[in-house]
Structure formats: C-alpha cells, structure tokens
Amino acid sequence: MDTKEILKKVRKIEIKTRRLSDHIFGGEYHSTFKGRGMTFSEVRQYQFGDDVRAIDWNVTARYNEPYVKVFEEERELTMMLMVDVSGSELFGTTEQFKKDTVTEIAATLAFSAIQNNDKVGLILFSDDIELFIPPKKGKSHVLRIIRDLIEFTPKSRKTNISNAFKFLSNVMKKKAIVFMLSDFMDDDYEHTLKIVGNKHDITGIRVYDKHDEQIPNLGMVPMLDAETQKVQLINTSSKTIRRNYSANAKRLSDYFHSTFKRSGAGSLDTRVDESYVKKLLGYFKHKGS
C-alpha cells in the first residue's frame, strides 16, 4: 500500500470514527472512566442550594459573607490500546477482515480519549511485542496510531497474550485504562491478567468472524493456518471435524469471558458483521452505572 493510499484510508477511518466519538462515545467515555479524584479549583460566593459542607470558613470570615470551595475532577487519564496483529486477524469471510474492525474500534476509543484530554498509547503484539508507542495527547498522535494500525507488518504471525500483559506491566507504572483488542485465540493468560488487573482498568474486546466458530459443509477444502502458514486438506463433510472445530472455538471463547471476569476485568465481543457501536455503548453504560 503506497503512502497516498494509506493517507486516504487514515482519513476515511478518521471521518467515520471521529463522528462516533464526538457524538456518541465522548460523553459515555467521560462518565464511565472517572478521573483520579477531586482537586481544588477556586472559591466563589455561596449560592442557594450549595452544600454547606463546601463553605470556606476562612474566606467567609474575611469577607463577612459565605464563600464555598469549588472542586474539579482531576481528569487526566491514560488509555493504552493493546492490539493483536497476529496472522488470524487477517481473516474475514463477510464484509471485512477482523483487523479492519479492530482498527475502527481502536480509532473510536482513541478519539474518545483525546476528546477528554487524556493520553493514548499503543502496543501491537503477536507472540512478541511488535511496536510500542508511548502515551501522548493530541489529534496528530492519534492519526499516527491509526496509520500504524493500518500499515504495520508484524514479524510474527503467532499469538501470546500473556507476554503482551507482562510487557504492559513493565512499561506502565501508573494506572491506565487498557483495551485489548484480539480474537483471543490463545489461552494460559489468566495468571498474568490477574496481576495486571490489580493495577489497571482492563477491558478485553473479542473481535471474531462467524467462521471462527463453525465451518460449513463444503467437502474437502484446503485450509491455511494463518499463524503457522501450513496448508491442510480438511474434510468439512465430517460431522466430527465440524463438531471439534466448534468445540475448540467455544472453549477459547468461554476461557476469555470467564478469565476476564475472574480477574475483575471487563469483556465484550463483537462479530465483524455486527454493529460494534451498540456493543461498546452498552458496555460503557453498564460499566458506568
């Protein structure tokens, strides 16, 4: 993909996701993820209905009329986007690849964060850390993140979620809002997630294709393993093979949801042919209530 094509795609994603973050997610994001606390802002004259507990008695005595302290939420937060760039993300049988949906969701979340003056960082991972962009503020920074999500080519096609969480723990010393976007075709990451979840506010967003969960009966079909690049002839007419395929997909999905729940982290999933907007909004509203 040449530079002109990349910039065109970045602009297209910016227009779509900026509109969502401006009109829908900005407010929901703000109310869902609170700041670190309240910080003193100023004093002003007492008005009817003010909480008497907020009266500043020193200033009141000085001016001989009631004044109250005004506090503001100390808002600045850091969002870390952790995005799976392994080979299985380049799979899609309906409208688009899983990678495309992941990019749109990540861009929407990033614009929601900068709209609230928060920092945004990015970790791209496979079974190794492919790219780390430290958190910063600003639109130009988010556009750089979107560009990397579109054009980055990983060195590995495999997945190691536990390794990604370990890296997060090493580079982020202060509490962050963390969104991991993946198809979660991996397991054995519960222990690491529990440790990281004690420090950070973590949400896993599972993006999947309908054929990740079941394969149709198409007879003998050559299938490419996106992570190992091996091609095998699979007899999709076999009920046993189709049943085992679906059972393994369910096992990984169940592991994802139960592990995140036990670790005190949030989770949601969205299929590439579904509206992720409704899923995210529903999640934000539930989390913020």
FIMARDREN-651002 format. One record per residue (C-alpha): residue number from 1; x, y, z. Coordinates in steps of 0.1 Angstrom, whole numbers. Layout:
BEGIN
{torza NUM | X X | Y Y | Z Z}
...
This chain:
BEGIN
{torza 1 | X 0 | Y 0 | Z 0}
{torza 2 | X 16 | Y 33 | Z -11}
{torza 3 | X 16 | Y 65 | Z 11}
{torza 4 | X -12 | Y 81 | Z -8}
{torza 5 | X -34 | Y 50 | Z -3}
{torza 6 | X -25 | Y 48 | Z 34}
{torza 7 | X -34 | Y 85 | Z 40}
{torza 8 | X -67 | Y 81 | Z 21}
{torza 9 | X -76 | Y 51 | Z 44}
{torza 10 | X -65 | Y 70 | Z 75}
{torza 11 | X -87 | Y 99 | Z 65}
{torza 12 | X -117 | Y 76 | Z 59}
{torza 13 | X -113 | Y 60 | Z 93}
{torza 14 | X -108 | Y 93 | Z 110}
{torza 15 | X -141 | Y 107 | Z 95}
{torza 16 | X -161 | Y 77 | Z 105}
{torza 17 | X -147 | Y 72 | Z 140}
{torza 18 | X -143 | Y 109 | Z 149}
{torza 19 | X -181 | Y 113 | Z 143}
{torza 20 | X -188 | Y 84 | Z 166}
{torza 21 | X -165 | Y 97 | Z 193}
{torza 22 | X -178 | Y 133 | Z 190}
{torza 23 | X -215 | Y 125 | Z 191}
{torza 24 | X -217 | Y 92 | Z 210}
{torza 25 | X -187 | Y 80 | Z 228}
{torza 26 | X -171 | Y 111 | Z 242}
{torza 27 | X -197 | Y 116 | Z 269}
{torza 28 | X -201 | Y 79 | Z 277}
{torza 29 | X -163 | Y 75 | Z 279}
{torza 30 | X -161 | Y 105 | Z 303}
{torza 31 | X -188 | Y 92 | Z 326}
{torza 32 | X -175 | Y 56 | Z 326}
{torza 33 | X -139 | Y 63 | Z 333}
{torza 34 | X -135 | Y 87 | Z 362}
{torza 35 | X -105 | Y 108 | Z 370}
{torza 36 | X -82 | Y 103 | Z 399}
{torza 37 | X -103 | Y 124 | Z 423}
{torza 38 | X -113 | Y 159 | Z 430}
{torza 39 | X -89 | Y 188 | Z 431}
{torza 40 | X -94 | Y 224 | Z 444}
{torza 41 | X -102 | Y 249 | Z 417}
{torza 42 | X -114 | Y 282 | Z 433}
{torza 43 | X -137 | Y 299 | Z 458}
{torza 44 | X -169 | Y 317 | Z 449}
{torza 45 | X -198 | Y 333 | Z 468}
{torza 46 | X -223 | Y 310 | Z 483}
{torza 47 | X -254 | Y 304 | Z 461}
{torza 48 | X -287 | Y 290 | Z 472}
{torza 49 | X -286 | Y 252 | Z 471}
{torza 50 | X -248 | Y 249 | Z 476}
{torza 51 | X -236 | Y 222 | Z 500}
{torza 52 | X -229 | Y 239 | Z 533}
{torza 53 | X -200 | Y 214 | Z 538}
{torza 54 | X -182 | Y 232 | Z 510}
{torza 55 | X -181 | Y 266 | Z 528}
{torza 56 | X -146 | Y 280 | Z 532}
{torza 57 | X -148 | Y 294 | Z 567}
{torza 58 | X -115 | Y 314 | Z 565}
{torza 59 | X -126 | Y 333 | Z 533}
{torza 60 | X -161 | Y 337 | Z 548}
{torza 61 | X -148 | Y 353 | Z 579}
{torza 62 | X -125 | Y 376 | Z 559}
{torza 63 | X -153 | Y 390 | Z 537}
{torza 64 | X -181 | Y 386 | Z 562}
{torza 65 | X -203 | Y 367 | Z 538}
{torza 66 | X -203 | Y 330 | Z 528}
{torza 67 | X -179 | Y 316 | Z 502}
{torza 68 | X -177 | Y 280 | Z 491}
{torza 69 | X -148 | Y 259 | Z 477}
{torza 70 | X -152 | Y 247 | Z 441}
{torza 71 | X -136 | Y 214 | Z 432}
{torza 72 | X -130 | Y 199 | Z 397}
{torza 73 | X -125 | Y 163 | Z 387}
{torza 74 | X -88 | Y 156 | Z 382}
{torza 75 | X -95 | Y 142 | Z 348}
{torza 76 | X -63 | Y 134 | Z 330}
{torza 77 | X -61 | Y 96 | Z 324}
{torza 78 | X -40 | Y 74 | Z 302}
{torza 79 | X -55 | Y 49 | Z 277}
{torza 80 | X -34 | Y 20 | Z 264}
{torza 81 | X -46 | Y 2 | Z 233}
{torza 82 | X -32 | Y -33 | Z 230}
{torza 83 | X -39 | Y -47 | Z 196}
{torza 84 | X -33 | Y -83 | Z 184}
{torza 85 | X -16 | Y -82 | Z 150}
{torza 86 | X -11 | Y -120 | Z 146}
{torza 87 | X -20 | Y -138 | Z 114}
{torza 88 | X -55 | Y -148 | Z 125}
{torza 89 | X -65 | Y -111 | Z 124}
{torza 90 | X -62 | Y -111 | Z 86}
{torza 91 | X -92 | Y -134 | Z 84}
{torza 92 | X -127 | Y -124 | Z 73}
{torza 93 | X -155 | Y -141 | Z 53}
{torza 94 | X -182 | Y -114 | Z 53}
{torza 95 | X -177 | Y -76 | Z 49}
{torza 96 | X -142 | Y -71 | Z 62}
{torza 97 | X -112 | Y -86 | Z 79}
{torza 98 | X -111 | Y -87 | Z 117}
{torza 99 | X -81 | Y -63 | Z 115}
{torza 100 | X -103 | Y -37 | Z 99}
{torza 101 | X -129 | Y -38 | Z 126}
{torza 102 | X -102 | Y -38 | Z 153}
{torza 103 | X -87 | Y -6 | Z 137}
{torza 104 | X -121 | Y 12 | Z 137}
{torza 105 | X -128 | Y 3 | Z 173}
{torza 106 | X -93 | Y 14 | Z 184}
{torza 107 | X -96 | Y 47 | Z 165}
{torza 108 | X -130 | Y 54 | Z 181}
{torza 109 | X -117 | Y 47 | Z 216}
{torza 110 | X -86 | Y 69 | Z 209}
{torza 111 | X -106 | Y 99 | Z 197}
{torza 112 | X -129 | Y 95 | Z 227}
{torza 113 | X -99 | Y 97 | Z 249}
{torza 114 | X -83 | Y 128 | Z 234}
{torza 115 | X -117 | Y 145 | Z 233}
{torza 116 | X -115 | Y 142 | Z 271}
{torza 117 | X -79 | Y 155 | Z 271}
{torza 118 | X -65 | Y 120 | Z 280}
{torza 119 | X -33 | Y 104 | Z 267}
{torza 120 | X -33 | Y 75 | Z 243}
{torza 121 | X -6 | Y 48 | Z 237}
{torza 122 | X -4 | Y 17 | Z 216}
{torza 123 | X 10 | Y -18 | Z 219}
{torza 124 | X 10 | Y -40 | Z 189}
{torza 125 | X 17 | Y -77 | Z 198}
{torza 126 | X 19 | Y -111 | Z 183}
{torza 127 | X 38 | Y -137 | Z 203}
{torza 128 | X 63 | Y -108 | Z 208}
{torza 129 | X 59 | Y -71 | Z 212}
{torza 130 | X 59 | Y -57 | Z 176}
{torza 131 | X 55 | Y -20 | Z 184}
{torza 132 | X 52 | Y 3 | Z 214}
{torza 133 | X 40 | Y 39 | Z 211}
{torza 134 | X 42 | Y 57 | Z 245}
{torza 135 | X 11 | Y 76 | Z 255}
{torza 136 | X 6 | Y 112 | Z 243}
{torza 137 | X -22 | Y 137 | Z 237}
{torza 138 | X -34 | Y 152 | Z 205}
{torza 139 | X -51 | Y 145 | Z 172}
{torza 140 | X -18 | Y 141 | Z 153}
{torza 141 | X -7 | Y 114 | Z 177}
{torza 142 | X -40 | Y 95 | Z 172}
{torza 143 | X -36 | Y 98 | Z 134}
{torza 144 | X -1 | Y 83 | Z 138}
{torza 145 | X -17 | Y 54 | Z 158}
{torza 146 | X -43 | Y 48 | Z 131}
{torza 147 | X -17 | Y 48 | Z 104}
{torza 148 | X 4 | Y 22 | Z 122}
{torza 149 | X -27 | Y 1 | Z 128}
{torza 150 | X -33 | Y 1 | Z 90}
{torza 151 | X 1 | Y -3 | Z 76}
{torza 152 | X 22 | Y -22 | Z 102}
{torza 153 | X 36 | Y -55 | Z 91}
{torza 154 | X 43 | Y -79 | Z 121}
{torza 155 | X 74 | Y -101 | Z 121}
{torza 156 | X 55 | Y -130 | Z 137}
{torza 157 | X 21 | Y -145 | Z 129}
{torza 158 | X 16 | Y -162 | Z 163}
{torza 159 | X -1 | Y -150 | Z 195}
{torza 160 | X 9 | Y -148 | Z 231}
{torza 161 | X -15 | Y -127 | Z 252}
{torza 162 | X 3 | Y -134 | Z 285}
{torza 163 | X 35 | Y -120 | Z 271}
{torza 164 | X 17 | Y -88 | Z 260}
{torza 165 | X 3 | Y -83 | Z 295}
{torza 166 | X 38 | Y -88 | Z 310}
{torza 167 | X 51 | Y -60 | Z 287}
{torza 168 | X 22 | Y -37 | Z 297}
{torza 169 | X 31 | Y -43 | Z 334}
{torza 170 | X 67 | Y -33 | Z 328}
{torza 171 | X 61 | Y -1 | Z 308}
{torza 172 | X 31 | Y 13 | Z 326}
{torza 173 | X 39 | Y 21 | Z 362}
{torza 174 | X 8 | Y 43 | Z 368}
{torza 175 | X -28 | Y 31 | Z 365}
{torza 176 | X -41 | Y 31 | Z 329}
{torza 177 | X -74 | Y 24 | Z 311}
{torza 178 | X -65 | Y -6 | Z 289}
{torza 179 | X -83 | Y -21 | Z 260}
{torza 180 | X -70 | Y -53 | Z 245}
{torza 181 | X -84 | Y -60 | Z 210}
{torza 182 | X -80 | Y -95 | Z 197}
{torza 183 | X -98 | Y -127 | Z 186}
{torza 184 | X -83 | Y -142 | Z 218}
{torza 185 | X -73 | Y -175 | Z 200}
{torza 186 | X -50 | Y -182 | Z 229}
{torza 187 | X -52 | Y -194 | Z 265}
{torza 188 | X -30 | Y -197 | Z 296}
{torza 189 | X -30 | Y -160 | Z 303}
{torza 190 | X -52 | Y -159 | Z 335}
{torza 191 | X -23 | Y -156 | Z 360}
{torza 192 | X -7 | Y -126 | Z 342}
{torza 193 | X -41 | Y -109 | Z 337}
{torza 194 | X -49 | Y -112 | Z 374}
{torza 195 | X -16 | Y -94 | Z 383}
{torza 196 | X -21 | Y -67 | Z 357}
{torza 197 | X -58 | Y -63 | Z 365}
{torza 198 | X -49 | Y -54 | Z 401}
{torza 199 | X -32 | Y -22 | Z 388}
{torza 200 | X -50 | Y -12 | Z 356}
{torza 201 | X -86 | Y -9 | Z 344}
{torza 202 | X -87 | Y -36 | Z 317}
{torza 203 | X -113 | Y -45 | Z 291}
{torza 204 | X -109 | Y -73 | Z 265}
{torza 205 | X -127 | Y -68 | Z 232}
{torza 206 | X -130 | Y -100 | Z 213}
{torza 207 | X -135 | Y -94 | Z 176}
{torza 208 | X -144 | Y -125 | Z 156}
{torza 209 | X -158 | Y -139 | Z 124}
{torza 210 | X -187 | Y -163 | Z 122}
{torza 211 | X -165 | Y -189 | Z 106}
{torza 212 | X -141 | Y -187 | Z 136}
{torza 213 | X -169 | Y -206 | Z 154}
{torza 214 | X -181 | Y -230 | Z 128}
{torza 215 | X -172 | Y -242 | Z 94}
{torza 216 | X -197 | Y -250 | Z 67}
{torza 217 | X -200 | Y -284 | Z 50}
{torza 218 | X -180 | Y -278 | Z 17}
{torza 219 | X -164 | Y -312 | Z 13}
{torza 220 | X -126 | Y -315 | Z 10}
{torza 221 | X -112 | Y -280 | Z 14}
{torza 222 | X -75 | Y -268 | Z 16}
{torza 223 | X -72 | Y -246 | Z 47}
{torza 224 | X -44 | Y -223 | Z 56}
{torza 225 | X -35 | Y -219 | Z 93}
{torza 226 | X -30 | Y -181 | Z 95}
{torza 227 | X -5 | Y -184 | Z 123}
{torza 228 | X 17 | Y -213 | Z 112}
{torza 229 | X 11 | Y -208 | Z 74}
{torza 230 | X 6 | Y -245 | Z 69}
{torza 231 | X -20 | Y -257 | Z 44}
{torza 232 | X -40 | Y -288 | Z 52}
{torza 233 | X -68 | Y -306 | Z 34}
{torza 234 | X -98 | Y -307 | Z 57}
{torza 235 | X -129 | Y -329 | Z 52}
{torza 236 | X -156 | Y -304 | Z 62}
{torza 237 | X -182 | Y -330 | Z 54}
{torza 238 | X -172 | Y -348 | Z 86}
{torza 239 | X -195 | Y -340 | Z 114}
{torza 240 | X -168 | Y -349 | Z 139}
{torza 241 | X -144 | Y -324 | Z 124}
{torza 242 | X -170 | Y -297 | Z 123}
{torza 243 | X -181 | Y -305 | Z 159}
{torza 244 | X -144 | Y -305 | Z 172}
{torza 245 | X -138 | Y -272 | Z 154}
{torza 246 | X -168 | Y -256 | Z 170}
{torza 247 | X -160 | Y -271 | Z 204}
{torza 248 | X -124 | Y -256 | Z 204}
{torza 249 | X -138 | Y -222 | Z 194}
{torza 250 | X -163 | Y -223 | Z 223}
{torza 251 | X -136 | Y -234 | Z 247}
{torza 252 | X -114 | Y -204 | Z 238}
{torza 253 | X -144 | Y -180 | Z 239}
{torza 254 | X -155 | Y -194 | Z 273}
{torza 255 | X -120 | Y -191 | Z 286}
{torza 256 | X -118 | Y -155 | Z 275}
{torza 257 | X -150 | Y -144 | Z 292}
{torza 258 | X -145 | Y -165 | Z 324}
{torza 259 | X -109 | Y -155 | Z 328}
{torza 260 | X -116 | Y -117 | Z 324}
{torza 261 | X -145 | Y -120 | Z 349}
{torza 262 | X -124 | Y -138 | Z 375}
{torza 263 | X -97 | Y -113 | Z 371}
{torza 264 | X -120 | Y -84 | Z 377}
{torza 265 | X -116 | Y -71 | Z 341}
{torza 266 | X -144 | Y -62 | Z 317}
{torza 267 | X -151 | Y -81 | Z 285}
{torza 268 | X -173 | Y -79 | Z 254}
{torza 269 | X -173 | Y -95 | Z 220}
{torza 270 | X -184 | Y -83 | Z 186}
{torza 271 | X -187 | Y -102 | Z 153}
{torza 272 | X -173 | Y -84 | Z 122}
{torza 273 | X -208 | Y -83 | Z 106}
{torza 274 | X -224 | Y -68 | Z 137}
{torza 275 | X -226 | Y -32 | Z 150}
{torza 276 | X -197 | Y -27 | Z 174}
{torza 277 | X -212 | Y 7 | Z 182}
{torza 278 | X -242 | Y -8 | Z 200}
{torza 279 | X -219 | Y -33 | Z 218}
{torza 280 | X -195 | Y -6 | Z 230}
{torza 281 | X -223 | Y 18 | Z 241}
{torza 282 | X -240 | Y -9 | Z 260}
{torza 283 | X -207 | Y -18 | Z 277}
{torza 284 | X -199 | Y 18 | Z 287}
{torza 285 | X -234 | Y 24 | Z 301}
{torza 286 | X -233 | Y -9 | Z 321}
{torza 287 | X -198 | Y -1 | Z 334}
{torza 288 | X -206 | Y 35 | Z 343}
{torza 289 | X -238 | Y 26 | Z 362}
